[in-house]
Amino acid sequence: MSPDVYTLPANLPVPEDDGAADHLTGLELPDLELDSSQGRANVRDLFPDLGVPVAGLSAQTIDDQLEFAERNRMPFPVIADPERKLGGALFLPAFEIGGLTLYKRLTLVAEGARIAKVFYPVFPPDRNAGDVLAYLRSR
């Protein structure tokens, strides 16, 4: 029997806050266009008013994001940033593995074009959506 890839292991290490996202609150989102699983996306315009717009971001290729979005039936666009343009503009936390530089998991909540809240480190990842919703409802 194959393991359930959607169930987190009981012994998953808790990440420490290394301060790599401390500078993000208050920054303006850059006006970038990147490919997404649902076509081109202007990063700054995905978060016009903290309504419903949601997007995922990965430093992997658009082909990887298309496969991921289809496999997981993602209801929102997954943005590919293999050149790490957004990461470079915002100095997003990243890590290297297998010759790839990938983004560390974090969630940004924006009001207008400014980052209003940062969830970092995200742990456990399966509770992050609930954490974000609780934050939004408390405002």
Secondary structure, DSSP 8 states (H G I E B T S, - for coil): ----TTS--TT-------STTTT-TT-B----EEEETTEEEEGGGG-SSSSS---EEESS-HHHHHHHHHHTT-SS-EEE-TT-HHHHHHT--EEEETTEEEE---EEEEETTEEEEEE-S--SGGGHHHHHHHHHHH-
